[in-house]
Amino acid sequence: MDPLLSNLLYDHPELYEEMYPGTEKDIPRFCERLFAAHAPGGVRTLLDAGCGTGRHVAYFTEAGVDCVGFDCQENMLAFARERRPGPDYRVGDMRSLRLGRTFDAVTCFGWALSNLHANADVSRAVETFAAHCRPGALLFVHVPNPLADPEEAAFQRHFTLAAPAFTATAEATYTLDRRHQLLTRRRLWRVAGREPLTDHVRFRLLYPMELEHHLAEHGFRVLAMYDDTDAVDSADTSDGDLSGPALYVLARFTGA
């Protein structure tokens, strides 16, 4: 975990749920379509890296997939076990976790991979993905897109958190450290009658060819990259112009 990470929503999973409600299913639905197009035998087992509050683990579990989710933040997992009991949740670091089993698919949503900043750490995480993939398994990775002009208007600037007890609003500013490819997001939260609260997080920006290199080093072949979840034909491997704020990367583990 980044020692400079200070994220209001990570510290309070119940607020994370309010900001990103469980009804938001665009990404797992897109992922599901890709699996259907590229895994004719189906996906029966799945490992979700950086599973947070377990929303996506629960989505695939409800679809009949045998899922394991892991995260390094115990408070998020405690919330997941309470709110979404049933799936197998584990505490683990994506740089080092070894479960001793392989899966039909591995997913990494929510820009979780981008919380690792050093090249060596990114490589270790991809090695962990590979260690849990059977030959031919699919990998789906969701990361911020450095081609989307991060310091301009590409990323979300205004946030509203409508919790049962209060409503909070935030304005976000973004700062790009080009030398280290780190994007820092700072948010100033305001709640009526309370002192303003700030949080910030740093995301490692991985360019498409750079990410493809990390994947290839550990036996993955990129099948497609997208910049939104609205691909008309999920079997179409055309990448588009990749100008959106996020990259959605699908790769196959070759076993090499």
C-alpha positions in Angstrom: 0.0 0.0 0.0 1.3 3.5 -0.9 2.4 5.1 2.4 1.0 8.4 1.1 -2.4 6.9 0.4 -5.1 8.8 2.3 -8.5 7.9 0.8 -11.7 8.6 2.7 -13.5 5.9 0.8 -10.9 3.2 1.4 -10.9 4.0 5.1 -14.7 3.8 5.3 -16.0 1.0 3.1 -19.6 1.9 3.8 -18.9 5.3 2.1 -17.2 3.5 -0.8 -20.4 1.6 -1.4 -22.4 4.8 -1.5 -20.0 6.4 -3.9 -19.9 3.4 -6.2 -23.2 1.6 -5.6 -23.6 -2.1 -6.1 -26.0 -1.5 -9.0 -23.0 -0.2 -11.1 -22.3 -3.3 -13.2 -21.1 -2.0 -16.5 -17.5 -3.3 -16.1 -18.3 -6.8 -14.9 -20.9 -7.1 -17.6 -18.4 -6.0 -20.2 -15.9 -8.5 -18.8 -18.6 -11.2 -19.0 -19.1 -10.5 -22.7 -15.4 -10.7 -23.3 -15.2 -14.0 -21.5 -18.1 -15.4 -23.6 -16.4 -14.3 -26.8 -12.9 -15.6 -25.9 -13.5 -18.6 -23.7 -15.7 -21.0 -25.6 -15.5 -23.5 -22.7 -16.8 -20.9 -20.3 -15.3 -19.4 -17.2 -16.0 -21.7 -14.2 -13.4 -20.4 -11.7 -12.2 -16.8 -11.2 -9.7 -14.9 -9.0 -10.4 -11.2 -8.3 -7.3 -9.3 -7.3 -7.9 -6.2 -5.2 -11.5 -7.2 -4.6 -12.3 -4.4 -2.1 -15.8 -4.7 -0.8 -16.5 -7.8 -2.9 -19.0 -6.3 -5.3 -17.5 -7.9 -8.4 -16.8 -11.2 -6.6 -20.5 -11.3 -5.7 -21.5 -10.5 -9.2 -19.7 -13.4 -10.7 -20.6 -15.7 -7.9 -24.3 -15.0 -8.5 -23.6 -15.9 -12.2 -22.5 -19.4 -11.0 -18.7 -18.9 -11.1 -16.6 -20.3 -8.3 -14.8 -17.1 -7.1 -12.0 -16.2 -4.8 -11.3 -12.5 -4.0 -8.3 -11.0 -2.2 -7.3 -7.6 -1.0 -4.6 -6.2 1.2 -7.1 -4.0 3.2 -8.6 -6.0 5.9 -11.3 -3.5 6.7 -12.6 -3.8 3.1 -12.7 -7.5 3.4 -14.4 -7.4 6.7 -17.1 -5.3 5.1 -17.3 -7.7 2.1 -17.8 -10.7 4.4 -20.6 -8.9 6.3 -22.3 -7.4 3.3 -21.8 -10.2 0.8 -21.2 -13.4 2.7 -20.6 -16.7 0.8 -17.6 -16.1 -1.5 -14.1 -17.0 -0.4 -12.3 -13.8 0.6 -8.6 -13.7 1.4 -6.2 -11.1 2.8 -3.2 -10.9 0.4 -0.7 -8.7 -1.4 -1.0 -9.0 -5.2 2.8 -9.0 -5.3 3.2 -12.1 -3.3 0.0 -14.1 -2.9 0.1 -17.8 -3.8 -3.0 -19.8 -3.3 -1.7 -23.1 -4.7 -4.4 -23.3 -7.4 -5.2 -22.0 -10.8 -8.3 -20.4 -12.3 -10.1 -20.0 -15.7 -9.9 -16.2 -15.3 -8.2 -13.6 -13.2 -9.6 -10.0 -12.9 -8.1 -6.8 -11.5 -10.7 -4.0 -11.4 -10.9 -0.6 -10.0 -7.4 0.5 -11.0 -6.0 -1.7 -8.2 -2.9 -2.6 -10.2 -2.1 1.2 -10.5 -1.6 1.4 -6.7 1.7 -0.3 -7.3 4.3 2.3 -8.5 7.6 0.6 -9.1 8.3 -1.5 -12.2 9.4 -4.4 -10.1 6.2 -4.3 -8.1 4.0 -4.2 -11.2 6.0 -7.2 -12.6 5.5 -9.1 -9.3 1.8 -8.5 -9.5 1.6 -9.8 -13.1 3.7 -12.8 -11.9 1.0 -13.4 -9.3 -1.7 -13.3 -11.9 0.3 -15.9 -14.0 0.8 -18.2 -11.0 -3.0 -18.5 -10.7 -3.8 -19.0 -14.3 -4.2 -22.4 -16.0 -2.9 -22.5 -19.6 -5.3 -20.6 -21.8 -6.9 -18.7 -18.9 -8.1 -15.1 -19.5 -6.9 -12.0 -17.6 -8.9 -8.8 -17.4 -7.1 -5.7 -16.2 -8.7 -2.2 -15.6 -6.2 0.7 -15.3 -6.2 4.5 -15.8 -5.3 5.5 -19.4 -2.2 7.8 -19.6 -3.2 8.7 -23.2 -6.3 10.4 -22.0 -4.6 13.7 -21.1 -4.7 13.2 -17.3 -4.1 16.8 -16.2 -6.9 18.1 -18.4 -10.6 17.1 -18.3 -10.2 13.4 -18.9 -10.8 12.2 -15.3 -13.6 12.9 -12.9 -13.5 16.3 -11.2 -16.7 16.5 -9.3 -17.8 13.9 -6.7 -21.1 13.7 -4.7 -21.5 11.3 -1.9 -25.1 10.8 -0.7 -24.8 8.9 2.5 -27.9 8.2 4.7 -26.6 10.6 7.4 -25.1 13.4 5.2 -24.3 14.6 1.7 -20.7 15.4 0.8 -19.3 17.0 -2.3 -15.7 17.1 -3.5 -13.6 18.8 -6.1 -10.6 16.9 -7.4 -7.3 18.2 -8.8 -4.8 16.0 -10.6 -1.0 16.4 -10.7 1.2 14.4 -13.1 4.7 13.4 -12.2 6.0 12.6 -15.7 9.3 11.3 -14.6 7.8 8.6 -12.5 4.5 8.2 -14.4 2.5 8.9 -11.3 -0.9 10.7 -11.3 -1.9 12.2 -7.9 -5.5 12.9 -7.3 -6.4 15.2 -4.4 -10.0 15.7 -3.3 -11.4 18.3 -1.0 -14.5 17.0 0.7 -17.1 19.4 2.1 -20.0 18.5 4.4 -22.4 21.2 5.8 -21.5 22.0 9.3 -18.1 20.2 9.3 -14.5 21.0 8.6 -13.3 20.2 5.0 -11.6 16.9 4.7 -8.9 16.0 2.1 -7.8 12.7 0.7 -5.4 11.8 -2.0 -4.1 8.8 -3.9 -1.4 8.1 -6.5 -1.9 6.0 -9.6 0.9 4.5 -11.6 0.3 5.2 -15.3 1.0 2.3 -17.6 1.1 3.0 -21.3 -0.4 0.3 -23.6 2.9 -1.0 -25.0 4.4 -0.9 -21.5 1.6 -2.8 -20.0 1.8 -5.3 -22.8 5.5 -5.8 -22.1 4.8 -6.6 -18.4 2.2 -9.1 -19.4 4.3 -10.7 -22.1 7.2 -11.2 -19.6 5.0 -13.5 -17.6 3.4 -15.5 -20.4 0.3 -13.3 -21.3 -0.7 -12.4 -24.9 -2.8 -9.3 -25.2 -6.0 -10.1 -27.1 -7.5 -6.6 -27.1 -7.5 -3.2 -25.4 -10.5 -0.9 -25.1 -11.2 2.5 -23.7 -14.8 2.0 -22.7 -17.3 -0.7 -21.9 -19.6 -0.2 -24.9 -17.8 -2.3 -27.5 -20.5 -3.4 -29.8 -18.8 -6.7 -30.7 -16.8 -8.0 -27.8 -15.1 -10.5 -30.1 -13.7 -7.6 -32.2 -10.0 -7.1 -31.3 -9.7 -3.6 -32.8 -8.4 -1.3 -30.2 -10.0 2.0 -31.3 -8.2 5.3 -30.5 -7.8 4.5 -26.8 -8.6 8.1 -25.8 -11.0 7.4 -22.9 -10.0 7.7 -19.2 -9.5 4.0 -18.6 -7.9 1.0 -20.4 -9.7 -2.4 -20.3 -7.2 -5.0 -21.3 -7.9 -8.6 -22.1 -5.1 -11.1 -22.3 -4.6 -14.9 -22.5 -2.1 -16.9 -20.5 -0.1 -19.0 -22.9 1.6 -21.0 -20.1 5.0 -20.0 -21.5 
